[in-house]
Amino acid sequence: MGRQQLKVNKKKRNRKKIFWFLVFPILLLASLGISYGVHLYIKAENMMAESFHDDRDGKSDLREKKVDPKIDNVSILFIGIDESAKRNQGDNTRSDALLLATLNEKEKSVKLLSIPRDSYVYIDEVGYSTKINHAHSYGGPKATIDTVENLLDIPVDYYVRVDFEAFMEIVNALGGIDIDVPFAFSEQNSKDKAGAISLEPGMQTLDGEEALAFARTRKIDNDIERGKRQQEVMKAIVKKAASGTSVVKYGQVIDAIGSNMKTDMTFDEIKAFIDYGIASHLTIDTMTLEGFDSYIPNSSGKNVYYWQLDENALAQTKTTLKQHLGVTSTAATNSVADPVVDSQE
């Protein structure tokens, strides 16, 4: 086998790993359960049954009928929530990370859109515009889904919500993850203790608390770079999970997720996505919502920071995602910057 072919094969393997990160922990655990025996399979199936939560009657309001991931193009919204044992806010907490994946079944391709948490958008649940991460505190996953659908004018077919506790326990169950930290910084821990986590530059193994601090910090740069760090962390999780040394830990990882996850995907639907992970021609494009820093006064006159979306770039993003999903315009979106009266600012 020539050197060029080896490079091609390596790229294909890397694409598969990236895809597993996207659907981690759902699809990865389901496939590992299938691959490594009946015990893990049943364990993953039971975990999924406990995590199942659907308040949309099995489909997006923007679909005429329920999609079948075996034959249809679908979208999945991944919601990382700003929740911990100390905060204990449940569905009243804000989202801390939003990632939308559209999957084209025929092409076996994925488009990944990172949505900055401070994006200034219209939230139908309350009837005005504010930061997109507030939608979850107003109405849980459904309000977040409605907001994303309204913003992008496409259906969100499924969601996966995971909190900080699950993230940290997954990292710890894997024995930590290897990250090349690019700068020195201090950050609060999951219990909101300021400066509790301090990291120096260089390659090192991070435990759950340290990995969370690295993924969350915004002191050095901005939300866009923060999103890139979160991707690096998740890729490191996948690399560790995919290593032979971690096979015996998959049961612990499933336990770690347990009650810390919600999704409206059934176990059978999850298994339908495995074909993407093993496709030799899988392609992945990463995207973000372009914009600029903005300060807008709230109801009390205080200037509040927002990520103001670029309307032209947003229109192009909508077109790209619609073409990838094979859908036409589905809803009349509200792009008007209504006055902010958000008491949570």
C-alpha positions, -999 to +999 in steps of 0.1 A: +000+000+000+015+034-011+021+063+012-007+083-005-032+055+001-022+054+038-028+091+041-063+087+025-071+059+048-059+079+078-082+108+068-111+085+065-104+071+100-101+107+114-135+116+098-151+086+115-136+097+149-149+132+144-184+118+136-183+097+167-175+128+187-206+145+173-230+118+184-211+110+216-224+098+240-255+085+222-244+068+190-210+058+202-223+039+232-250+022+212-225+010+187-201-001+213-228-020+231-235-038+199-198-045+192-187-056+227-214-079+238-249-084+251-243-070+285-233-035+272-260-036+246-287-042+272-271-016+295-271+010+267-306+001+257-318+006+293-299+038+296-316+051+265-350+041+278-344+061+310-332+091+291-360+093+266-381+124+268-403+136+240-428+165+242-432+171+205-454+140+195-424+123+178-416+149+152-408+185+145-437+208+139-420+218+106-423+182+093-455+168+077-446+133+091-420+117+113-386+112+098-369+078+095-331+082+098-326+050+078-339+067+047-344+104+054-320+134+059-323+145+095-310+171+120-299+167+156-295+195+181-269+189+208-276+209+239-249+212+267-266+227+297-250+249+324-261+226+353-243+211+382-252+195+416-246+229+433-268+249+409-296+222+407-317+244+384-330+215+363-350+227+332-346+263+344-309+264+336-294+280+305-277+261+277-239+265+277-232+249+242-254+244+211-243+223+181-266+215+152-258+186+130-276+180+097-271+145+082-276+137+045-284+100+042-276+095+005-243+114+006-234+102+041-223+137+048-226+159+080-227+196+084-220+209+119-231+243+130-218+258+162-242+284+176-225+309+199-244+310+233-246+349+232-263+350+198-290+377+198-321+359+185-359+360+188-373+336+214-409+328+207-414+314+242-412+349+257-419+370+226-387+391+224-350+389+213-322+380+238-293+355+241-301+322+226-288+303+257-317+318+277-343+298+257-336+266+277-342+284+310-376+296+296-389+263+283-363+235+283-353+216+252-385+224+233-381+262+237-345+258+225-355+237+195-383+262+186-358+290+188-333+273+165-360+263+140-372+299+140-337+312+135-325+288+108-359+281+091-353+243+091-367+214+112-349+201+142-357+164+141-340+153+173-322+167+203-296+154+228-292+172+261-262+165+284-252+184+315-218+191+332-221+163+356-223+137+328-194+154+310-171+153+340-180+117+349-174+105+313-139+121+313-131+106+348-145+072+338-120+072+309-091+080+331-088+116+319-081+130+284-050+143+268-051+180+257-025+204+245-033+235+265-022+265+245-021+291+274-020+294+311-053+303+328-074+300+359-111+292+359-139+284+383-148+247+390-182+231+386-192+243+421-185+279+409-155+284+431-134+311+415-099+302+404-102+266+416-087+253+384-053+265+372-036+250+341-003+257+325+005+255+288+015+221+273+003+186+266-012+171+297-039+147+310-069+165+323-095+151+347-132+159+344-130+192+363-100+204+344-115+194+310-147+213+318-127+244+328-107+242+296-139+238+275-158+266+293-132+294+297-138+326+278-113+348+296-086+346+269-106+351+237-143+347+227-172+324+221-160+314+187-126+302+200-144+286+230-164+265+205-132+253+189-118+243+223-150+223+230-145+205+198-109+196+208-121+183+241-147+161+225-122+148+200-099+139+228-128+120+245-134+100+214-097+092+209-096+079+245-129+060+242-118+044+209-085+032+223-082-005+233-074+004+269-109+019+274-130-010+264-135-022+300-147+013+309-176+016+286-200+003+312-188+031+336-193+057+308-229+045+303-235+047+341-220+083+340-245+094+314-275+078+330-299+104+344-277+133+332-290+130+296-323+136+278-331+128+242-361+122+220-343+095+200-353+059+206-326+032+208-337+019+174-334+053+158-299+057+173-288+024+158-299+037+124-271+063+125-243+037+128-241+036+090-227+071+090-200+061+114-188+032+092-192+049+059-159+050+040-170+082+021-183+102+051-177+139+047-180+165+075-181+203+071-179+226+102-197+259+103-204+287+127-227+317+128-207+348+117-214+381+135-199+409+156-197+421+192-227+443+202-240+460+233-277+466+236-295+482+266-319+460+286-352+470+303-332+487+331-309+506+307-279+484+313-258+477+282-256+439+277-232+421+255-245+401+226-232+383+195-250+401+167-255+378+138-245+389+103-278+388+083-261+381+049-241+352+064-271+339+082-291+338+050-263+318+033-262+294+062-299+288+060-296+281+023-268+257+028-286+237+056-318+236+036-301+222+006-283+196+028-315+185+044-335+187+011-361+210+025-377+243+014-386+273+035-407+261+064-416+290+086-417+328+087-387+337+108-386+367+131-354+386+125-366+418+140-345+429+170-373+434+195-365+455+226-349+434+253-369+431+285-351+401+299-349+402+336-323+375+337-295+398+323 
